């Protein structure tokens, strides 16, 4: 059985790069590459896949249709996580996530996705200026070519 731990293992091998696929209003798929990680949901405590984004198309799609697939790959191995997205950001208030919690959550997601930073104040400034949101994906199905 494939798990989120498998996703972390594969993600770690390629800088936690993942393809995020969302549904457009016309039924087609919009995909992009992000850095993503696995961490406890800040409200439920359940492990989720998370990434930080400012992509207007991706956020608009997720607001209207929260179904999302996140795929980590390294070489020919991959793990896909299908799930439901919640958005926490300056334009997407989420119960239990105030401005300070959002600031810290962005950092947590960044580090879960393998990132580090020499100037966290500058990181916070850029995240605020770009109105970046955190996307939390609660897994519904996890599968891979490793089974």
Backbone bond lengths (Angstrom), bond angles and torsions (degrees), N, CA, C in turn:
res aa  C-N    CA-C-N  psi(-1)  N-CA   C-N-CA  omega(-1)  CA-C   N-CA-C  phi
1 X - - - 1.457 - - 1.532 109.22 -
2 X 1.293 116.81 130.25 1.460 122.50 -179.99 1.526 109.33 -81.82
3 X 1.338 116.26 139.22 1.464 121.89 -177.30 1.524 110.83 -128.83
4 X 1.328 115.10 174.49 1.469 119.37 174.85 1.522 111.16 -64.73
5 X 1.323 118.14 -27.09 1.467 120.65 175.64 1.523 110.69 -62.17
6 X 1.333 116.96 -36.91 1.460 120.58 175.80 1.528 110.61 -64.09
7 X 1.336 116.46 -38.55 1.465 120.77 177.84 1.527 110.36 -62.47
8 X 1.323 117.07 -42.29 1.470 120.80 178.96 1.525 109.82 -63.95
9 X 1.325 116.66 -43.55 1.463 120.26 -179.64 1.524 111.27 -59.72
10 X 1.320 117.16 -46.95 1.464 120.42 179.85 1.528 110.52 -71.00
11 X 1.320 117.58 -41.79 1.460 121.01 178.91 1.515 112.71 -57.94
12 X 1.307 116.01 -41.37 1.467 121.34 -178.48 1.539 110.94 -59.12
13 X 1.315 117.52 -30.18 1.461 121.30 -176.35 1.520 113.30 -74.31
14 X 1.348 117.58 -16.72 1.470 119.80 179.75 1.525 110.83 -137.38
15 X 1.332 115.65 51.39 1.467 123.50 173.94 1.528 113.29 56.17
16 X 1.312 116.98 29.04 1.466 122.84 178.88 1.525 112.58 56.98
17 X 1.338 115.39 30.03 1.462 119.08 174.70 1.520 108.65 -74.53
18 X 1.312 115.76 137.73 1.461 121.08 -179.18 1.520 109.36 -142.86
19 X 1.314 115.67 147.89 1.454 121.54 173.44 1.519 107.23 -91.96
20 X 1.323 116.06 126.21 1.460 122.61 177.24 1.524 107.34 -107.29
21 X 1.337 116.04 126.24 1.464 121.04 -179.86 1.523 109.53 -120.27
22 X 1.332 114.70 126.55 1.464 121.81 179.55 1.525 108.22 -124.26
23 X 1.327 115.67 162.94 1.458 120.58 -179.67 1.516 112.05 -97.08
24 X 1.313 115.51 131.99 1.465 121.54 174.65 1.524 109.60 -83.55
25 X 1.327 115.82 165.65 1.470 120.95 -179.10 1.526 112.58 -63.63
26 X 1.343 117.28 -24.72 1.471 119.67 -179.97 1.532 112.38 -89.16
27 X 1.341 116.88 6.07 1.458 121.00 177.40 1.517 114.75 90.15
28 X 1.332 117.90 -5.70 1.461 120.31 176.78 1.520 109.27 -83.23
29 X 1.321 115.94 170.26 1.456 122.29 -175.61 1.524 109.88 -106.43
30 X 1.329 116.10 136.74 1.465 123.24 174.18 1.525 106.35 -110.34
31 X 1.324 117.55 125.93 1.464 121.74 179.99 1.512 110.73 -125.06
32 X 1.315 115.52 149.00 1.455 121.70 174.73 1.521 108.27 -152.88
33 X 1.319 115.52 166.40 1.459 121.75 -179.82 1.525 108.75 -103.89
34 X 1.331 115.65 132.94 1.459 122.45 178.27 1.527 108.58 -135.64
35 X 1.311 116.32 168.29 1.463 121.35 165.20 1.519 106.02 -92.68
36 X 1.318 117.18 129.43 1.464 121.41 -178.36 1.515 109.28 -134.53
37 X 1.321 115.29 157.48 1.455 120.73 178.16 1.515 110.53 -144.23
38 X 1.313 114.85 175.77 1.458 121.95 177.53 1.518 107.72 -114.20
39 X 1.329 115.97 131.95 1.456 122.06 178.75 1.520 109.45 -156.40
40 X 1.334 117.67 166.55 1.462 119.44 177.27 1.527 111.26 -68.94
41 X 1.322 115.59 136.14 1.465 121.22 174.08 1.528 107.61 -57.74
42 X 1.342 118.14 132.43 1.464 119.94 -176.31 1.523 113.84 -66.91
43 X 1.311 118.32 -15.90 1.464 120.68 179.68 1.520 111.14 -103.54
44 X 1.344 117.79 -51.31 1.467 120.87 -174.76 1.522 113.41 -88.84
45 X 1.327 117.39 -24.79 1.455 120.93 -176.15 1.519 113.43 85.15
46 X 1.333 118.44 -10.11 1.461 123.52 178.86 1.527 109.19 -71.77
47 X 1.334 117.24 142.44 1.464 119.86 177.94 1.520 110.56 -64.19
48 X 1.336 115.44 134.89 1.458 123.41 178.77 1.521 108.64 -134.47
49 X 1.313 115.48 163.05 1.455 121.94 169.01 1.523 105.57 -93.58
50 X 1.330 116.31 136.64 1.464 118.91 -176.16 1.518 110.46 -138.61
51 X 1.324 114.32 150.06 1.457 121.13 173.39 1.522 108.11 -150.01
52 X 1.330 115.21 160.61 1.461 122.36 178.30 1.520 106.71 -108.38
53 X 1.336 116.16 135.48 1.458 119.07 -177.61 1.521 111.33 -147.86
54 X 1.299 114.88 160.96 1.456 122.04 171.11 1.525 109.72 -132.70
55 X 1.324 116.06 7.39 1.458 120.83 -177.77 1.515 112.10 -63.95
56 X 1.328 117.88 114.21 1.465 119.84 -176.60 1.521 113.43 -61.61
57 X 1.333 118.28 -37.73 1.473 120.33 -179.81 1.521 110.23 -66.74
58 X 1.314 116.49 -46.81 1.459 120.97 -178.53 1.527 110.22 -61.51
59 X 1.314 117.41 -46.91 1.466 120.28 -179.37 1.523 111.77 -65.89
60 X 1.318 117.71 -41.31 1.469 120.38 178.43 1.528 110.12 -62.09
61 X 1.322 116.73 -42.98 1.463 120.05 177.81 1.521 111.11 -61.45
62 X 1.329 117.00 -45.78 1.464 120.63 -177.34 1.524 112.49 -68.74
63 X 1.321 117.14 -32.74 1.471 119.63 176.27 1.528 110.53 -63.52
64 X 1.319 116.08 -41.35 1.463 120.73 -177.06 1.527 112.76 -83.48
65 X 1.322 115.80 -35.30 1.462 121.99 -175.85 1.525 107.15 -140.11
66 X 1.319 118.96 94.88 1.463 121.09 -172.06 1.530 115.36 -74.67
67 X 1.322 118.40 1.90 1.459 119.71 177.37 1.525 108.66 -72.51
68 X 1.330 115.62 135.12 1.459 120.89 -175.14 1.520 109.02 -149.60
69 X 1.333 115.33 150.35 1.464 121.21 171.22 1.519 108.01 -122.58
70 X 1.328 115.52 132.07 1.463 122.91 176.80 1.519 106.33 -117.93
71 X 1.343 116.93 123.95 1.461 121.25 -178.01 1.521 110.33 -121.36
72 X 1.339 115.29 120.57 1.464 121.87 172.51 1.522 107.12 -94.88
73 X 1.338 116.93 143.08 1.457 119.55 176.30 1.527 109.90 -144.89
74 X 1.307 114.19 152.57 1.461 122.33 172.87 1.523 105.29 -148.02
75 X 1.312 116.52 115.99 1.457 119.43 -172.95 1.521 108.65 60.95
76 X 1.323 115.34 -130.37 1.456 119.50 -179.47 1.526 112.82 -97.81
77 X 1.318 117.71 7.94 1.466 120.69 176.31 1.516 108.78 -96.96
78 X 1.330 116.48 142.76 1.457 120.82 -179.19 1.526 109.73 -151.18
79 X 1.326 114.07 155.92 1.464 123.10 172.29 1.519 106.80 -134.19
80 X 1.323 116.08 128.74 1.468 121.69 177.45 1.513 109.37 -110.48
81 X 1.317 115.32 137.63 1.463 122.76 177.19 1.517 107.08 -119.67
82 X 1.319 116.63 114.51 1.458 121.34 173.49 1.513 106.51 -97.09
83 X 1.324 116.00 138.87 1.447 117.82 -179.41 1.507 113.52 -168.94
84 X 1.303 112.81 -168.39 1.457 122.38 -179.23 1.521 108.14 -114.51
85 X 1.328 115.24 131.44 1.461 121.00 -175.71 1.523 111.94 -96.37
86 X 1.312 114.37 141.30 1.462 123.39 165.41 1.520 105.96 -116.44
87 X 1.318 116.39 142.23 1.459 121.09 -179.32 1.522 108.40 -114.20
88 X 1.324 115.32 133.47 1.462 121.93 173.81 1.515 107.19 -124.50
89 X 1.319 116.46 116.35 1.456 118.91 -179.26 1.506 111.29 -168.09
90 X 1.318 116.60 177.97 1.457 120.11 -177.75 1.533 112.75 -61.78
91 X 1.338 116.74 -27.33 1.467 120.28 178.09 1.529 112.02 -103.02
92 X 1.323 115.72 1.98 1.466 122.16 -176.89 1.525 109.73 -139.03
93 X 1.339 116.71 76.10 1.462 118.44 -179.88 1.527 110.82 -61.69
94 X 1.322 115.47 140.73 1.454 121.81 178.36 1.525 107.60 -128.42
95 X 1.311 116.33 130.44 1.474 121.11 -178.56 1.526 109.95 -52.24
96 X 1.314 115.14 131.92 1.456 121.25 178.70 1.511 114.50 88.56
97 X 1.346 117.64 -4.56 1.467 121.27 -179.50 1.525 108.82 -119.41
98 X 1.333 115.55 97.46 1.462 119.46 175.77 1.531 108.94 -88.16
99 X 1.314 117.43 -176.99 1.470 121.43 -175.77 1.532 111.89 -59.74
100 X 1.307 117.48 -40.95 1.467 120.27 179.69 1.524 110.84 -68.29
101 X 1.316 116.74 -41.86 1.472 119.69 179.01 1.525 110.17 -66.04
102 X 1.328 118.05 -35.87 1.461 121.34 176.94 1.526 110.28 -64.57
103 X 1.310 117.15 -42.37 1.477 121.35 178.64 1.529 109.84 -57.17
104 X 1.319 116.43 -47.45 1.467 120.86 -179.07 1.528 111.47 -70.72
105 X 1.327 116.80 -36.94 1.462 120.55 -179.97 1.522 111.31 -64.13
106 X 1.314 117.76 -40.60 1.468 120.19 176.33 1.529 110.37 -57.35
107 X 1.313 116.12 -42.72 1.469 120.53 178.45 1.522 110.65 -64.11
108 X 1.332 116.98 -43.05 1.467 121.13 -179.30 1.522 111.09 -62.04
109 X 1.321 116.38 -42.40 1.468 120.43 179.09 1.525 109.65 -65.29
110 X 1.318 116.44 -44.51 1.464 121.52 179.97 1.529 110.64 -57.67
111 X 1.318 118.02 -46.00 1.464 120.28 -179.08 1.527 111.38 -72.89
112 X 1.336 118.65 -34.67 1.466 121.04 176.06 1.522 110.77 -63.28
113 X 1.329 116.38 -26.96 1.466 121.79 178.37 1.527 111.11 -91.69
114 X 1.319 116.75 19.92 1.459 121.28 174.19 1.510 115.76 86.19
115 X 1.336 118.03 4.14 1.455 120.88 -176.76 1.513 113.66 -83.71
116 X 1.300 114.89 157.31 1.467 122.48 171.04 1.527 106.06 -143.08
117 X 1.323 115.63 160.57 1.460 119.03 -176.65 1.510 109.78 -145.65
118 X 1.332 116.23 140.79 1.467 121.68 178.94 1.519 112.26 -86.04
119 X 1.335 117.37 -17.93 1.460 121.15 -175.96 1.524 108.95 -141.04
120 X 1.331 115.38 86.76 1.470 120.45 -176.55 1.526 111.93 -63.95
121 X 1.314 118.09 -31.34 1.467 119.85 177.74 1.530 110.51 -63.16
122 X 1.326 116.28 -41.29 1.466 120.49 177.45 1.533 110.34 -66.88
123 X 1.317 116.66 -41.37 1.468 121.00 176.45 1.534 109.70 -55.95
124 X 1.335 115.91 -49.57 1.473 120.74 179.90 1.531 110.97 -60.05
125 X 1.327 116.66 -41.31 1.464 121.10 -179.46 1.528 110.88 -60.72
126 X 1.329 116.15 -46.29 1.463 120.67 -179.62 1.532 110.44 -65.49
127 X 1.312 117.34 -43.49 1.472 120.65 179.27 1.534 110.71 -59.04
128 X 1.324 116.35 -42.40 1.470 120.43 178.68 1.526 111.37 -67.88
129 X 1.340 116.15 -45.08 1.469 120.13 -177.96 1.526 111.29 -62.49
130 X 1.328 116.63 -36.11 1.464 120.63 -179.09 1.534 112.73 -90.27
131 X 1.345 115.86 0.79 1.470 121.99 178.10 1.527 111.19 54.28
132 X 1.312 115.90 43.34 1.466 121.40 -177.57 1.521 111.23 -71.70
133 X 1.312 113.66 143.06 1.463 121.94 -179.14 1.526 109.84 -114.57
134 X 1.317 114.75 155.29 1.455 121.98 172.79 1.522 107.66 -98.39
135 X 1.325 115.90 132.85 1.458 121.41 174.96 1.525 107.31 -109.64
136 X 1.328 115.42 123.72 1.460 122.97 -179.75 1.527 107.61 -109.82
137 X 1.321 116.69 119.05 1.462 121.71 -176.72 1.528 109.44 -106.73
138 X 1.326 115.29 111.81 1.459 120.67 175.84 1.523 107.58 -82.63
139 X 1.335 117.48 119.06 1.461 120.17 -176.02 1.530 112.66 -66.01
140 X 1.316 114.71 136.60 1.456 122.23 172.00 1.533 108.27 -110.41
141 X 1.352 116.08 -34.97 1.456 121.80 -179.09 1.521 107.83 -146.75
142 X 1.337 116.38 133.97 1.466 122.34 177.30 1.529 106.74 -128.03
143 X 1.331 116.17 125.85 1.471 118.78 -178.66 1.521 109.54 -150.03
144 X 1.330 115.23 166.34 1.456 119.55 -176.32 1.528 110.22 -157.41
145 X 1.321 114.44 178.66 1.454 119.82 173.22 1.520 110.99 -92.85
146 X 1.324 117.44 10.08 1.461 122.09 -178.33 1.523 112.08 -91.48
147 X 1.297 117.60 -13.33 1.472 121.39 -174.17 1.508 112.00 -65.03
